């Protein structure tokens, strides 16, 4: 039987990957982290090992002992947790990795982990190969379409988001009337959206794009019901996400929430004209 390992972070994505892998008749071994990984994954995998963040050698030893040579890194562990030393239990191998880092950018940290796995013959698969049906399609996904001004803001926000992503700062911006209200930084998408609400600027347009150099092995942009909850808090009206490169977790629940709140959700292209969907006359 073919085997796959899952290094499982937070959210629904590790559950989906485990479910899909089992459906393909893979034997699934999960490395999970208390306080981050959803315990429900235990019911979807053949074996699970709960480790502390930083137990790198132990994780690799477990995977090798199970003859795992491919893994999927699924689910976010916010970088702020890696900067809180009390969340970590770094072993010697992890400490050596940390000392070798040139910086703490997401790509730098994740690439270093992937390189350590590769030294022991373990290849990191792209998440998209295990969750293709979760990727956002092109077009208007909700009952409500953006207004003409909102489409203009989507176009503007796409440019701003890709610029910010090129600097490896974040993937999301909140814009309004061709002005940037909020830029995502270390706090993540949902908290960035809520900052727009705290500023008291309603009717924002949220645009989330993959970074130009996005590594789909371990860092695929994602949205879900919690993203809509943050938009409701911030009184934002449009969520534009990059089609084919953004994962939607709990797809039906997210769009149901958006429809109830009269929020537009659209999948947009990477470049060229934004999707010319039906234009609403009212915000």
SVG drawing of the C-alpha trace seen along z (x, -y; Angstrom):
<svg xmlns="http://www.w3.org/2000/svg" viewBox="-29 -56 53 58">
<polyline fill="none" stroke="black" stroke-width="0.4" points="0.0,0.0 1.2,-3.5 2.0,-5.8 1.8,-9.5 2.7,-11.6 0.9,-14.7 2.5,-17.4 -0.7,-18.8 -1.1,-22.4 -4.3,-24.3 -7.7,-24.4 -9.7,-22.1 -7.1,-21.5 -5.2,-18.6 -8.5,-16.9 -9.3,-17.2 -5.9,-16.0 -6.2,-13.0 -9.7,-12.2 -8.6,-12.4 -5.4,-10.4 -7.4,-7.6 -9.9,-7.7 -7.0,-7.0 -6.1,-4.0 -3.0,-5.5 -1.8,-4.6 -1.7,-7.9 0.7,-8.9 0.1,-12.3 2.5,-14.4 0.2,-16.7 0.7,-19.5 -1.4,-20.0 -3.2,-23.3 -3.0,-23.6 -4.0,-20.4 -7.7,-19.5 -8.0,-16.3 -10.7,-15.1 -7.8,-14.1 -7.3,-11.0 -10.3,-9.5 -9.0,-9.9 -5.5,-8.6 -3.9,-5.2 -1.4,-6.5 -0.9,-9.9 1.9,-11.3 1.5,-14.4 4.7,-16.4 5.7,-19.8 6.7,-22.5 10.5,-22.1 10.8,-18.3 12.2,-18.1 14.4,-15.0 11.7,-13.1 9.2,-13.9 11.7,-12.7 12.6,-9.6 8.9,-8.7 8.3,-9.2 11.4,-7.1 10.4,-4.3 7.1,-4.1 8.8,-4.1 7.3,-7.5 9.1,-9.2 6.5,-11.8 4.7,-14.2 2.2,-17.0 2.6,-20.1 -1.0,-21.1 -2.6,-23.7 -1.3,-27.0 0.8,-27.6 1.0,-31.3 4.6,-32.6 3.9,-34.5 3.8,-31.1 7.4,-30.4 8.5,-33.6 7.0,-32.7 9.7,-30.5 7.3,-28.9 5.4,-27.3 8.6,-25.5 10.6,-22.5 13.4,-22.7 15.7,-19.6 19.3,-19.9 18.4,-19.5 15.8,-22.3 18.2,-24.5 20.8,-24.0 18.1,-24.8 17.2,-28.0 20.8,-29.1 21.2,-28.6 18.2,-30.9 19.1,-34.1 15.7,-35.6 12.3,-34.5 10.3,-35.0 7.7,-32.2 9.4,-31.0 12.8,-30.9 11.5,-28.8 9.4,-26.4 12.1,-25.9 14.6,-25.1 12.2,-22.5 11.7,-21.0 15.4,-20.8 15.9,-19.0 13.2,-16.4 14.9,-16.0 18.2,-15.2 16.5,-12.1 14.9,-11.2 11.5,-12.7 9.9,-14.8 7.3,-17.5 4.4,-17.3 2.4,-20.3 -0.8,-20.7 -2.7,-21.4 -2.2,-17.8 -4.1,-16.7 -6.8,-19.3 -7.5,-20.4 -11.3,-20.5 -10.8,-23.1 -9.2,-25.6 -11.3,-28.7 -12.9,-28.8 -13.0,-31.9 -16.1,-34.1 -18.7,-35.4 -19.4,-32.7 -22.2,-34.4 -25.6,-35.6 -24.4,-39.2 -22.0,-40.6 -19.6,-43.6 -20.6,-47.0 -18.7,-48.8 -16.6,-50.7 -15.9,-47.5 -14.6,-45.9 -12.3,-48.8 -11.2,-48.3 -10.6,-44.6 -8.3,-45.5 -6.5,-48.0 -6.3,-45.6 -4.9,-42.8 -2.0,-45.1 -1.4,-46.1 -1.6,-42.6 0.9,-41.2 3.2,-44.1 3.0,-43.4 3.4,-39.6 6.5,-40.3 8.0,-41.8 6.9,-38.7 4.9,-40.8 1.5,-39.3 -1.1,-38.2 -4.1,-40.3 -5.0,-44.0 -8.2,-45.8 -8.9,-48.7 -11.6,-51.3 -12.0,-53.9 -8.5,-53.0 -6.9,-53.6 -5.2,-50.9 -6.8,-50.7 -5.0,-47.6 -2.1,-45.5 -1.7,-42.0 1.5,-41.4 2.4,-38.7 -1.1,-38.5 -2.7,-36.7 -5.6,-37.4 -8.6,-37.3 -7.0,-39.6 -5.9,-42.0 -9.5,-42.3 -10.6,-43.0 -8.1,-45.8 -10.1,-47.6 -13.1,-47.3 -11.2,-48.7 -10.3,-51.7 -14.0,-52.3 -13.8,-52.2 -16.8,-50.1 -17.5,-48.8 -14.0,-47.7 -12.9,-45.3 -10.7,-42.5 -8.2,-41.1 -6.1,-38.0 -3.5,-36.9 -0.7,-34.3 2.7,-35.8 4.5,-35.9 7.0,-33.3 4.4,-31.3 5.7,-27.8 2.6,-25.6 4.3,-22.8 3.5,-24.4 2.0,-27.8 -1.2,-28.0 -3.4,-31.0 -6.7,-30.1 -10.0,-31.5 -13.0,-30.0 -16.0,-30.8 -13.8,-32.6 -12.8,-35.0 -16.4,-35.9 -16.9,-36.4 -14.0,-38.9 -15.5,-40.7 -18.9,-40.9 -17.1,-42.4 -15.3,-44.9 -18.4,-45.6 -16.4,-44.7 -18.5,-44.0 -16.3,-42.1 -13.8,-39.3 -11.7,-38.7 -9.4,-35.7 -7.1,-34.3 -8.7,-31.6 -6.8,-28.3 -4.4,-29.4 -6.6,-30.0 -8.2,-27.3 -11.7,-27.6 -12.3,-25.5 -15.9,-24.6 -16.9,-26.0 -20.7,-25.8 -20.7,-27.2 -18.5,-30.1 -20.7,-31.1 -23.9,-30.6 -22.5,-33.1 -21.5,-35.5 -24.9,-35.4 -26.7,-35.9 -24.4,-39.0 -24.8,-40.2 -21.1,-39.9 -19.7,-39.3 -17.1,-36.6 -15.3,-36.4 -12.5,-34.3 -10.2,-36.5 -7.5,-35.8 -3.8,-36.3 -3.4,-39.0 -5.2,-40.5 -8.7,-41.9 -10.4,-41.0 -13.3,-38.7 -16.0,-40.8 -18.9,-39.5 -22.3,-41.0 -22.2,-44.5 -24.7,-45.4 -26.0,-49.0 -26.1,-49.0 -23.4,-48.4"/>
</svg>
